[in-house]
Amino acid sequence: MFLDRNSVPFAGANNYHIHTSEFRTGEFYPEHWHAFHEFFLVVRGELEHRLNGKRFLLPEGTVQLIHPGDHHELHPAPGCPDVKIYNCNVLSDEIVKVLAFLTGGHDFSLDDCVQSVRLPVDSPIWKYLVAEAGKAHDKTLNQQLRTVIMRHLTETVFLTLMQCSDYSAVAVPQWLGDSCREMRKKENYKLGLSRFIRLAGRSQEHLCRSMRRYYGISPQEYVLELRLDEAVHLLLNSGLDISTTAYEVGFNNLSYFRRCFRKRFGMSPVQYKKMRKSRCGVLPPSAALEEKEIPEKNQSIGASAAFTVN
């Protein structure tokens, strides 16, 4: 039988998600890919991992990194009927922040970082990783605490991978760093990909290759994350309605804004606002009702200056 891996619930404003996967004989995850980064720890048994058409055997003690867009599938290794892994999923913008922290703010390339390392199962670093993963997975703990633990776990995993790579930071081309910084300005990210290309002074194909090489995401994903981050700020602090918020950050289609927001945060803008403003962090019953009051049909909003990320 195969196990479903179609979706990962990044609940609320959480940039991390962790779960366990256990495999018995005949169970597997079929080939799939993610739009986010993933790493997993093999904590029991041996895993057969097929990554981008290549086959690898990963014993207990293995840390494996999966980039967005990597195609992979997971099976128990032949003769190993009992396998357990911790799957850790991290949104790509959070990976950028983690690596910037680890390198002291220097630009870098994920291409120079190994994707897999095997650690001795009795080593302090492996025991620490497994212990932290267990805490992050413990649903009896406060969600905020679990997020902090996941951030520390992610930092330790990437630091380990970088050290095992004999890693040294690779400078991002000045034109790319400059254009990314300019795109963080509202007047630029509101105009979207076309503005990004113009600021970069390169073709769309060149910009896309460079963004994936040095930041691990596409230009479209970068613009979308900037817009959604600002949308959250406006929802919680400005008093603007959903339609105006969408327009203010660069969306000209309300349905598309809702889809992107739900994919990023695991709930609608109305539900997110209700949850964050609730003292206990639990979604009030009225939130779902209020969401239904807003039509779901495609709606154009604002002036033609706002562009959808394609």
BABATI-861459 format. One record per residue: residue in one letter; x, y, z of N, C-alpha, C in turn. Coordinates in steps of 0.05 Angstrom, whole numbers. Example, Ala and Ser with C-alpha at 12.3 -4.5 7.8 and 13.67 -1.06 7.14 Angstrom:
SITE  A  264  -114  156  246  -90  156  264  -66  156
SITE  S  257  -45  142  273  -21  143  258  1  157
END
This chain:
SITE  M  17  -24  0  0  0  0  18  25  0
SITE  F  7  47  -9  23  72  -8  10  91  11
SITE  L  26  109  22  18  129  42  14  156  28
SITE  D  -7  170  36  -13  195  23  6  217  32
SITE  R  18  231  12  36  254  18  28  278  2
SITE  N  2  281  -4  -6  302  -22  -5  330  -9
SITE  S  -9  332  17  -10  358  29  3  358  56
SITE  V  13  381  64  25  385  90  12  410  103
SITE  P  0  407  126  -14  430  138  4  449  153
SITE  F  12  471  140  26  492  154  5  509  168
SITE  A  -1  501  192  -24  513  206  -18  542  214
SITE  G  -39  559  211  -36  587  219  -13  601  207
SITE  A  2  615  224  26  630  214  51  614  218
SITE  N  48  588  222  72  571  228  87  566  202
SITE  N  113  569  203  130  564  179  141  536  180
SITE  Y  134  520  200  145  493  204  123  473  208
SITE  H  129  448  200  111  426  205  128  401  209
SITE  I  122  385  229  137  360  233  117  337  238
SITE  H  123  314  227  107  290  232  125  266  230
SITE  T  116  244  239  131  219  237  119  202  215
SITE  S  135  186  202  127  166  182  139  139  190
SITE  E  122  119  190  132  92  196  124  74  173
SITE  F  143  57  164  139  40  141  141  11  150
SITE  R  122  -5  141  124  -34  144  128  -46  116
SITE  T  133  -71  114  137  -84  88  113  -78  70
SITE  G  119  -69  46  98  -63  26  87  -35  27
SITE  E  94  -20  48  85  8  50  106  27  38
SITE  F  97  48  25  116  67  13  101  93  7
SITE  Y  117  114  3  107  139  -8  114  140  -38
SITE  P  94  142  -55  100  143  -84  114  169  -91
SITE  E  124  170  -116  139  194  -124  122  219  -121
SITE  H  134  240  -110  120  265  -106  141  287  -103
SITE  W  132  312  -101  150  334  -97  136  355  -80
SITE  H  151  374  -70  140  395  -53  148  423  -63
SITE  A  133  443  -55  140  471  -61  155  483  -38
SITE  F  162  467  -18  177  477  5  201  459  10
SITE  H  218  467  29  240  450  36  232  429  56
SITE  E  245  406  55  239  384  74  266  372  82
SITE  F  268  364  107  290  346  115  279  325  133
SITE  F  291  301  132  281  280  149  305  266  162
SITE  L  299  254  186  318  239  201  309  210  202
SITE  V  327  192  194  321  163  196  328  154  224
SITE  V  308  149  240  312  143  268  310  113  275
SITE  R  300  97  255  299  68  259  299  54  232
SITE  G  314  33  230  315  17  206  331  29  184
SITE  E  326  21  159  340  31  136  320  38  114
SITE  L  323  61  102  304  71  82  316  70  54
SITE  E  300  62  35  308  64  7  295  90  -4
SITE  H  313  108  -13  304  135  -21  311  138  -51
SITE  R  291  144  -67  295  149  -95  291  178  -100
SITE  L  313  191  -106  314  221  -108  323  229  -136
SITE  N  304  242  -150  310  252  -178  322  230  -195
SITE  G  309  207  -194  317  184  -211  340  167  -201
SITE  K  352  174  -178  374  159  -167  365  145  -141
SITE  R  377  121  -136  369  105  -113  391  106  -92
SITE  F  383  111  -67  401  112  -44  390  96  -21
SITE  L  408  82  -6  400  69  18  409  86  42
SITE  L  390  93  59  395  111  81  391  96  108
SITE  P  413  90  121  410  75  147  403  94  170
SITE  E  397  83  193  392  99  217  416  118  221
SITE  G  410  142  229  431  163  233  434  181  209
SITE  T  417  178  188  419  194  164  402  219  167
SITE  V  413  242  158  399  267  155  397  272  125
SITE  Q  373  276  115  369  280  86  354  306  81
SITE  L  364  322  63  352  347  55  338  344  28
SITE  I  314  355  25  299  355  0  294  384  -8
SITE  H  302  391  -32  297  418  -42  269  420  -54
SITE  P  258  444  -55  232  447  -70  236  438  -99
SITE  G  217  422  -109  218  412  -136  232  386  -140
SITE  D  247  377  -119  259  350  -121  238  329  -121
SITE  H  241  310  -140  222  287  -141  234  264  -126
SITE  H  218  253  -107  229  231  -91  207  212  -82
SITE  E  215  188  -75  196  169  -64  211  153  -43
SITE  L  196  142  -24  207  129  0  197  101  3
SITE  H  215  82  8  208  54  12  225  43  35
SITE  P  215  22  49  233  8  67  255  -6  51
SITE  A  279  -5  61  301  -19  46  295  -49  46
SITE  P  305  -63  25  300  -92  23  309  -106  49
SITE  G  292  -123  59  299  -138  83  296  -122  109
SITE  C  285  -98  107  282  -82  131  252  -75  134
SITE  P  238  -90  151  208  -88  152  198  -65  170
SITE  D  216  -51  184  207  -32  204  225  -7  202
SITE  V  214  15  192  229  40  188  213  63  200
SITE  K  227  81  213  214  105  223  231  129  217
SITE  I  218  151  208  232  176  203  216  199  214
SITE  Y  230  221  221  218  246  227  219  263  201
SITE  N  195  272  191  194  290  168  191  319  179
SITE  C  208  336  170  207  364  179  205  381  154
SITE  N  183  396  152  177  413  129  180  443  137
SITE  V  194  458  120  200  486  126  195  503  101
SITE  L  180  524  104  175  542  82  201  555  73
SITE  S  204  559  47  229  568  36  239  595  46
SITE  D  221  613  51  229  639  61  242  636  89
SITE  E  232  617  105  244  612  131  272  600  129
SITE  I  276  583  108  303  572  103  323  595  97
SITE  V  314  614  82  331  637  75  340  651  101
SITE  K  321  655  119  327  669  144  346  652  161
SITE  V  341  626  163  358  609  179  387  609  169
SITE  L  390  607  143  417  606  131  431  633  133
SITE  A  416  654  131  428  681  135  438  684  163
SITE  F  423  673  182  432  674  210  457  658  214
SITE  L  458  634  202  481  616  206  507  628  193
SITE  T  504  642  171  527  653  157  533  682  164
SITE  G  519  692  185  525  720  193  515  740  173
SITE  G  495  733  158  484  752  139  496  751  111
SITE  H  516  734  107  528  731  81  509  716  62
SITE  D  510  724  36  495  709  16  509  683  11
SITE  F  494  664  1  504  636  -2  488  622  -23
SITE  S  497  598  -30  484  581  -49  477  554  -37
SITE  L  452  546  -38  444  520  -27  456  498  -45
SITE  D  464  504  -70  475  484  -87  501  473  -76
SITE  D  515  488  -59  541  479  -49  538  464  -23
SITE  C  514  459  -14  509  444  11  501  415  5
SITE  V  514  396  18  507  368  13  478  364  21
SITE  Q  465  344  9  437  339  15  434  316  36
SITE  S  455  301  41  453  278  59  479  274  74
SITE  V  476  267  99  499  260  116  490  238  135
SITE  R  509  220  141  504  199  160  520  204  185
SITE  L  506  205  208  518  210  234  519  185  251
SITE  P  540  181  266  540  158  285  516  160  304
SITE  V  501  138  307  477  139  323  483  144  353
SITE  D  508  139  362  514  144  390  528  171  393
SITE  S  529  188  372  543  213  374  525  234  387
SITE  P  536  253  402  520  274  415  502  289  396
SITE  I  512  295  372  496  312  353  472  297  344
SITE  W  475  270  338  451  255  330  431  252  352
SITE  K  440  246  376  422  244  399  407  270  403
SITE  Y  421  293  399  408  319  403  387  323  381
SITE  L  393  316  356  374  320  335  348  304  340
SITE  V  352  279  347  329  261  352  312  271  376
SITE  A  326  280  397  312  290  420  296  315  413
SITE  E  308  333  398  294  358  391  271  353  372
SITE  A  274  334  354  252  326  336  229  315  352
SITE  G  235  299  372  214  288  389  199  309  404
SITE  K  213  329  414  200  351  428  182  367  409
SITE  A  193  373  385  178  389  366  152  374  357
SITE  H  153  348  358  130  331  350  110  327  373
SITE  D  117  335  397  101  330  421  78  350  422
SITE  K  54  341  415  31  359  413  20  368  441
SITE  T  31  357  462  24  367  489  38  393  496
SITE  L  58  400  481  73  425  485  59  448  471
SITE  N  62  472  482  52  496  469  62  499  441
SITE  Q  45  507  422  53  510  394  75  529  391
SITE  Q  75  551  405  97  571  403  123  559  411
SITE  L  124  543  432  148  529  441  157  509  420
SITE  R  139  494  408  146  475  388  158  489  363
SITE  T  148  512  357  159  527  334  188  536  340
SITE  V  193  545  364  220  552  372  239  528  370
SITE  I  229  505  380  245  481  378  251  473  349
SITE  M  231  476  332  235  469  304  255  488  291
SITE  R  254  513  299  274  532  288  302  524  296
SITE  H  306  517  322  333  508  331  341  482  317
SITE  L  322  464  314  328  439  300  337  444  271
SITE  T  323  461  258  329  468  230  357  481  228
SITE  E  363  499  246  389  512  247  411  491  251
SITE  T  407  472  269  427  452  274  431  433  251
SITE  V  409  425  238  411  408  215  427  421  192
SITE  F  421  446  186  435  460  164  463  466  171
SITE  L  469  472  196  497  476  204  512  450  201
SITE  T  500  428  208  513  402  204  519  396  175
SITE  L  499  401  158  502  396  129  524  414  118
SITE  M  525  439  126  545  458  117  573  450  125
SITE  Q  576  441  150  602  432  160  611  407  145
SITE  C  593  389  140  600  364  126  606  369  96
SITE  S  598  392  86  603  400  58  630  414  55
SITE  D  644  418  78  666  437  78  657  463  65
SITE  Y  634  472  75  619  494  63  632  521  68
SITE  S  632  537  48  639  565  51  619  581  36
SITE  A  612  604  47  591  620  35  599  629  7
SITE  V  580  628  -11  584  636  -39  570  663  -43
SITE  A  585  682  -52  573  709  -55  552  710  -77
SITE  V  530  721  -70  509  726  -91  518  748  -109
SITE  P  514  746  -135  521  769  -153  509  795  -143
SITE  Q  524  816  -145  515  842  -135  488  850  -147
SITE  W  485  845  -174  460  853  -187  436  839  -175
SITE  L  440  814  -167  418  798  -156  411  807  -127
SITE  G  432  811  -111  428  820  -84  415  848  -83
SITE  D  424  866  -101  412  893  -102  383  892  -110
SITE  S  377  876  -131  349  875  -140  331  862  -120
SITE  C  340  842  -105  324  830  -84  318  850  -62
SITE  R  338  866  -54  334  886  -34  314  907  -44
SITE  E  316  915  -69  297  934  -80  269  923  -81
SITE  M  266  897  -86  240  884  -88  226  883  -61
SITE  R  240  887  -39  228  887  -13  212  913  -8
SITE  K  215  933  -25  200  957  -22  172  953  -34
SITE  K  152  963  -20  125  958  -28  119  967  -57
SITE  E  130  990  -64  124  1001  -91  135  982  -113
SITE  N  154  965  -106  165  946  -125  151  919  -125
SITE  Y  148  906  -101  136  880  -102  106  881  -109
SITE  K  94  905  -105  66  908  -113  63  905  -144
SITE  L  84  912  -158  83  910  -187  91  883  -198
SITE  G  102  866  -180  106  838  -187  130  831  -203
SITE  L  128  808  -217  151  797  -231  162  815  -252
SITE  S  146  829  -267  156  847  -288  174  868  -276
SITE  R  168  878  -252  185  898  -239  211  885  -231
SITE  F  210  861  -221  234  846  -212  253  843  -236
SITE  I  242  835  -259  259  831  -283  272  858  -291
SITE  R  256  879  -290  267  905  -297  289  914  -278
SITE  L  285  910  -252  306  918  -233  331  901  -236
SITE  A  328  876  -243  351  858  -246  367  864  -271
SITE  G  353  874  -292  366  879  -317  375  854  -331
SITE  R  362  832  -325  368  806  -338  342  794  -349
SITE  S  345  773  -365  321  760  -376  307  745  -354
SITE  Q  282  738  -358  267  723  -338  280  696  -333
SITE  E  290  683  -354  303  657  -351  328  659  -334
SITE  H  344  680  -339  369  685  -323  362  690  -294
SITE  L  343  707  -290  335  714  -262  325  689  -248
SITE  C  309  673  -261  298  648  -249  320  629  -241
SITE  R  339  625  -259  362  607  -253  378  617  -229
SITE  S  383  643  -229  399  654  -208  385  653  -181
SITE  M  359  659  -180  344  658  -155  344  630  -144
SITE  R  340  610  -161  340  582  -151  368  574  -142
SITE  R  388  583  -156  415  575  -148  423  587  -121
SITE  Y  418  613  -118  429  627  -94  409  629  -71
SITE  Y  383  627  -76  363  630  -55  345  605  -52
SITE  G  345  588  -72  329  563  -70  300  567  -76
SITE  I  292  590  -86  264  595  -93  263  609  -120
SITE  S  239  610  -133  236  624  -158  230  653  -153
SITE  P  234  670  -173  226  699  -170  197  702  -163
SITE  Q  179  686  -175  151  687  -169  145  681  -139
SITE  E  159  660  -129  155  653  -101  165  675  -83
SITE  Y  187  688  -90  198  709  -74  179  733  -73
SITE  V  168  741  -95  148  763  -96  123  755  -80
SITE  L  114  731  -83  90  722  -69  94  723  -39
SITE  E  117  714  -29  122  714  -1  123  743  10
SITE  L  135  761  -5  136  789  3  108  801  5
SITE  R  91  794  -14  63  804  -14  47  793  9
SITE  L  50  767  14  34  754  35  43  764  63
SITE  D  70  768  66  79  778  92  67  805  98
SITE  E  66  823  77  54  849  81  24  847  85
SITE  A  11  828  72  -18  824  75  -24  817  104
SITE  V  -8  800  116  -12  793  144  -9  817  162
SITE  H  11  833  157  15  858  173  -9  876  171
SITE  L  -20  880  147  -43  897  143  -68  886  156
SITE  L  -72  860  153  -96  847  165  -96  851  195
SITE  L  -73  850  208  -72  851  237  -70  879  248
SITE  N  -62  898  231  -55  925  242  -69  948  229
SITE  S  -81  945  205  -90  968  190  -120  972  192
SITE  G  -136  952  198  -165  954  197  -177  953  170
SITE  L  -160  948  149  -170  946  122  -186  920  118
SITE  D  -206  921  99  -220  896  94  -203  879  75
SITE  I  -213  854  70  -197  835  56  -191  844  27
SITE  S  -211  855  13  -208  864  -14  -187  886  -16
SITE  T  -188  905  1  -169  928  1  -141  918  8
SITE  T  -140  900  27  -114  889  34  -101  875  10
SITE  A  -116  859  -4  -106  845  -28  -95  865  -48
SITE  Y  -110  885  -54  -102  905  -73  -77  920  -64
SITE  E  -76  927  -38  -53  942  -28  -26  927  -31
SITE  V  -27  901  -31  -2  886  -33  4  876  -61
SITE  G  -14  882  -80  -8  875  -108  -25  855  -122
SITE  F  -47  845  -109  -65  826  -122  -88  841  -135
SITE  N  -95  833  -159  -118  845  -172  -141  825  -175
SITE  N  -138  802  -162  -159  781  -163  -162  770  -135
SITE  L  -186  775  -124  -191  767  -96  -190  737  -91
SITE  S  -201  722  -110  -201  693  -107  -173  682  -107
SITE  Y  -156  693  -125  -128  684  -126  -114  691  -100
SITE  F  -119  715  -89  -107  723  -64  -115  703  -42
SITE  R  -141  696  -41  -150  677  -20  -136  650  -23
SITE  R  -134  640  -48  -121  614  -53  -92  614  -44
SITE  C  -78  636  -51  -50  638  -43  -47  640  -13
SITE  F  -65  655  -1  -64  658  29  -69  632  43
SITE  R  -90  618  34  -97  592  46  -74  572  43
SITE  K  -62  571  19  -40  553  15  -16  559  33
SITE  R  -11  584  38  12  593  54  7  589  84
SITE  F  -18  595  93  -23  596  122  -42  574  131
SITE  G  -54  560  113  -72  538  121  -100  546  128
SITE  M  -107  571  123  -134  581  129  -139  607  113
SITE  S  -164  616  112  -171  640  97  -161  665  111
SITE  P  -160  688  97  -152  713  111  -170  720  134
SITE  V  -197  716  131  -215  722  153  -210  704  177
SITE  Q  -206  678  172  -201  660  194  -175  666  208
SITE  Y  -154  673  192  -128  680  203  -130  704  221
SITE  K  -144  724  212  -147  749  228  -162  743  254
SITE  K  -183  727  252  -198  720  276  -181  704  296
SITE  M  -165  685  286  -149  669  303  -128  685  317
SITE  R  -114  703  302  -92  718  314  -102  739  334
SITE  K  -127  748  330  -138  768  349  -152  755  373
SITE  S  -156  729  371  -168  715  394  -147  711  415
SITE  R  -153  716  440  -134  713  461  -123  685  464
SITE  C  -141  665  460  -132  637  464  -121  625  439
SITE  G  -123  639  416  -112  629  392  -129  608  379
SITE  V  -154  604  389  -173  585  377  -192  600  359
SITE  L  -198  588  336  -215  601  316  -243  603  327
SITE  P  -254  628  330  -282  631  339  -301  618  319
SITE  P  -325  608  328  -344  595  310  -354  614  289
SITE  S  -355  640  294  -365  659  274  -348  663  250
SITE  A  -322  655  252  -303  660  231  -311  646  205
SITE  A  -319  621  207  -326  606  183  -351  618  170
SITE  L  -370  627  187  -394  640  177  -388  666  162
SITE  E  -370  682  174  -363  707  161  -349  703  134
SITE  E  -334  682  133  -320  676  108  -340  670  86
SITE  K  -362  657  92  -382  650  72  -396  675  62
SITE  E  -396  696  77  -410  720  69  -395  735  47
SITE  I  -370  728  41  -355  741  20  -356  723  -4
SITE  P  -365  732  -27  -367  715  -51  -341  703  -59
SITE  E  -342  678  -68  -318  664  -76  -312  665  -106
SITE  K  -330  678  -121  -325  679  -150  -301  697  -155
SITE  N  -290  694  -179  -267  711  -187  -276  740  -187
SITE  Q  -260  757  -174  -266  785  -173  -241  801  -179
SITE  S  -243  820  -197  -221  838  -202  -224  861  -182
SITE  I  -202  869  -170  -202  890  -150  -182  911  -157
SITE  G  -188  935  -150  -169  957  -153  -164  964  -182
SITE  A  -142  979  -186  -135  989  -212  -116  970  -226
SITE  S  -110  975  -251  -93  957  -267  -64  957  -258
SITE  A  -57  974  -239  -29  975  -230  -21  950  -214
SITE  A  -42  934  -204  -36  910  -189  -34  886  -207
SITE  F  -14  870  -203  -9  847  -220  -9  821  -204
SITE  T  -20  800  -215  -20  774  -203  7  761  -209
SITE  V  17  746  -189  42  730  -194  35  706  -211
SITE  N  47  703  -233  42  680  -251  60  657  -245
END
